[in-house]
Structure formats: C-alpha cells, structure tokens
Amino acid sequence: MSKVFKYRQLFFVLTAVILIAIAINNQDISSALSYRSQTVETAAPKVEFLSTSTETVTTRTAKHKTTLAFEQYKPRYTAIAIHPSNYGDRYTVDVNGDALYNSPIVVLHETTNSALSAINTFRTSHPNARNQVSYHALIALDGTIVYLVAWDKRAFGAGNSAFVGASGVETVKTNPNFASSVNNFAYHVSLETPVDAWGKSNRTHSGYTESQYKSLAWLLTLTDVPDNRIATHQNVDRSGSRFDPRSFDFDKFFPILHSYRQPITN
C-alpha cells in the first residue's frame, strides 16, 4: 500500500471519528472534558486539511515518515462542536478574484484561561464578525487533544496577520472590511494556559506540561507541515498586541517533534 493511499484512508478515518463525536456531543462540556475521553489505540490517522492550492489530499506527497516513538505515544482526544458563526470555508480566490496557492502553516496559540472557558466562547454565537474566534484544535493541560474545527475549514485564529517565509510575506484578504490574514491557509492549535497564568497578562508563566508538548508534536506530525512553517501567534501578528503562546519552548518542542517524524529522502 502506498504511503499517500494510506494517509488518504487514515484521513477519512479521523474525519469519521470527529463527525461521530460531534454528533453525540450535546452533553455538558465539563462532562465532556472530565472524561479526558478516548485513547487512540489504532494506527494514527493522517490529519490534513485541503489547502487552497491545486494539491489535494490524494495527490500531495508526504514530506515525513513517522517513527516508532510516534506510534507508541497514544494521546487522548475528543471532538466538540462549536458555533458555526466562529468558523467558515477556505477560499480559493481572494477579494480581487486572484487564485490562492498558499501551502499550509501551523499557528500556535494559548487560551489565556481554562480550556473550558475557551470552548464556551467558541460555542457561543457571535453575529458580529469582529468577535468571531476559534482554533482547529486545543490541547488541555493533561495532553488531551480537543478537535474543534474540521481541517478543511477556516478557523478564525488570527486577525491582522502575515507569515514571512521562504516565499516572502504571505497573507490573504478574503473580506474587504477586514485586514488580510493567514487564516485561509493556517491550521490554528492552542495550548491551555497553566493555572498560574489564567486571566493574567504577564508576558511569561510557568510553561506548558510535558504532555502538552508531546500531544502537540504528535498532532503536528499528522499535519506534515514542515518545521519552517510552524509559527506562533506572536510571529504572525501585525497588530503588535499578541504575544502568545507565552513561555513556549521551541528548544524543547522540536526534539520531540523530530523524534516522531523524520524527513523522507529520495
């Protein structure tokens, strides 16, 4: 079985899991989080969202192969339905009608308060577009991965933003009334803020748990997004007001990520 075909199968497996979990997710959120729900016991699914380029899940060539360490780490996960006002479709053209070909990036965030508080916000209707907000996934303090927005949808994680990479400055304007942003090609993942920093505006805090770093590395291994396209909210923000995720340690994170995946060489 080819690697691309295997990833395609696994992508659909994960999609089915998420849809089932969302369908039964009419329970109280605190109950949903207290379970720290389901442990992955099968082969890890390939998490991908469709980019706005001409590539698709079926044709994109994998850049990395997974390792035994990746297979052995089995994070807990669940999916929670959020209000549809807080996410949207990805665009194939910008406001001027120009075709979009951006490759995906990952933008890292933190919740600033509890995971439950963030989820409650996302589940609330926000008719005013300026208040709409979401992440694709959130990682709780104990490492539980909470899926919130499907990978092929546009989460509203960064407003006035741009990514500076090998191709220069990347940003997309999809709404004439708002600044351009990375949302159309970004995968937004947030870490639950440690308890000592809930509701506080300090620039640093006690840091994230070992389980959070491991689950984040596991999740990003599934996306196959390269190291040089993993950024923080602070990195992409152009308003000068965002500095999350505070106290994130890339020197700690990248060795874990690299222990879970290795580049495919021809």
N, C-alpha and C positions, 0 to 999 in steps of 0.2 A: 504494500500500500504506500503511495507517495505521501510525502510529508504534507504537501498542500492539501491533498484529499483528506488526510487525517485531520488536519486543522479545520477544514470545512465541516466535517462531521461533528467535531467537538464544539465548534461554534454553535451549531444548531442544537446540540445537547444543552449547552448553557442557556440559550435563548428559551428553550422549553422549560428548564428549571425556573428561570426568572418569571416567566408568564404564569406558571402554576403557583409559584409563591405569591405573586401579586394578586392572583385571582382569589386566594384564600385569606388575603391579608386585610380582613375587615375587623380584626381583633384590636384591642388596645395596644398602642405602641410600646408601652412599658412592658407588657407581657411579651411582645414580640422580641424585645431586646433582652429580656431577662433569661430566656432560653439559652441564648448565645447559640443559636439554632442547630444547624445541621453540619456535621463534619464531612468533608469531601472524602469519599472512600474509593472513588473510581479514578481513572486517568484524568488528569487536569484538562478542562476544556480550554480551547483557544479563544480568548476574549479579543474580539476585534470589532471596530465599528467601520462602516463604509466611509472612506474618505471622499472628498469632493473631486478627486482626480478620476481619470479613466480606469484606474485599477479597481478591482473588486476583490472580495474575499476569495473568490475561486481562482483568481489569476495572480494575486500578489505572492511573490516569492519570500519565504521565511528568511530572516536575517540571522536568526539564532536557533540553536538546538538546546533543549532542556537537559538538565543533569539529574543524577540520582538524588542529590540533595533537594532539588525541586520536587521530585516525585515523593520524597519521604516527608516533606512538610505538608501537613493537611490542615489548612485553616478552616475555621467555622465561617459560615456565610448564611445570609438570608437576603430576601428582596422585599422592599417596602414600596407601595405605590404612593407617589406624590401627586400634588395637584397639577393638572395639565397646563395651567397658566404659567408654571415655572420651568417649562422646557419647550422646545419646538423642533422642527425639522431642520436638517442641514441643507444649506443652499448649494446649488450647482453653478449659480451665477451671482455676481454682486449687484448692487443697486444700479449700476450702469449697464448691466446685461453682459458683462465680461465673464467668460468661463473661469472657474476656480479649479486649481490643480495642487493645492497645498497638501503636503504629506502630514500625517497626524503628529501632534505633540502631546506631551503629558504636562499638566499644570498641577502642582502640589499646593494644597491649602491646609488650613486648620480651622476648627469650628468656632474658636474663641469661647465657647461654653460647652455644655454637655452634648453628647451625640443626640440625646433625646430632644434637646432644645432645637438643634439644627433641623432634625427631622420634622418636628412640629411646624417649623417655619415653612419647610418645603411642602408640607401637606395643606397649608393654608392658601386659599385663593388670593391672588394678587392681581386685580384688574389693571392696576397702574403698572405699565411696563417697567418703570423705574424701580419698582420694588420686587420684581421677579428675580428669583435666585435659585440655584440648585448645583449639585455635583453629580457626576455619574456614579460615584461610589464614595463611601465613607468607611474609615477603619477605626473601630472603637478601641478603647484603651487595652482591652484584653486580646486584641488582634482580630476580632470578628469583622468580616467584610460585609457591609450592608450595601447591596446594589439598589440604586435609586432611579437612574435614568438609563434607558437602553443605549448601547454603544453607538447605534446609528442615528441617535437623536442629538440635538444640540442642547447641552446644559448651559445655564446662564451663570457661569462661574467667574467671569472677568469682564468688566465693562470696558472702559477706555484702555486698550491693551495692544501690545505688539510683541512678536517673538523675533529676536535677532539671531539668525543662524548662518549657516554656510551660504545660503541663497540671499542673504541680506535681511532687510526688515520685512516680516510677514504679518499682515493684518488684513481683515476683510470687513468692508462696510456692507451690512445687509439691511440696515434701516436708515432712511435718510434723516431721521430725527435724532439719531444717536451716533456717538463716535464709533469708529471702526474698532474691531476687537479680534481676539484669537478664538472666540467661541465656536466658530464654524468648523475649525479643524483641531480643536483641543479636546482632550479627554481629561476631565477635572476629577481629581481624587483628593479627599480631605482626611486629615488625621484628627481624631478627637483630642482636644486640648487637655493637658493634665489638670487635675483638680485644683492645684495650687494657683492656676492662672485663669480659672473661669471668671469671665466678666471683667478681667483686668486688662489694661492697655500697655503693660510692661513690654519692652522690646525682647526680653528673654524670659525663659521659665525653666522648670526642672527638666524639660525634654520629654521625648516620646519613649514608649516602652519597647523592649526588645521584641515583643510580639507584634507591635505595630510595624516596626522596621521589616520584620520577616514577612508579614502579610502583604505589606506594600511591595516588597521585592517580588513576592510570588505573583501578585496581581499584575505588576508591570512586565514580568516575564511573559505573561499571557498576551499582552498587547503587542509585543515585538517592536515597540518603539525604541529606537537607538538611544544610547546614553546622552548624546549631544542634542537630543530633542526632548529631554526631561528638564523642566524648568519649575521655578517657584512662582507663586502669585506675585511676589515682590519683583522677580525678574521681568515679568511681562507687563506689569502695571505702568501706566503712563500718567496716572493722576498724582503720583507721589504720596498716596495715602495708605498703600497696602504694604505690609512687611511680613506677611505670613508665607510659609509656616515658620514661626519663631523657633529658634534653637534647633532647627533641623540640621542634622549632621550628615553631609554627603560623604565624608570620610568613613562613616560607619555604614551608610546605606549601600554605596557602590560595591564594596566587597561581598555583601550578602547577595545583591543582585547578580554579580558575576559568578557567585557560587551556584546560582540557579540556572544560569544560561551561559552559553559560550557561542562566539561568532561561528557561522558556517563559512568555511573557506573552500574555495574551488580547488 
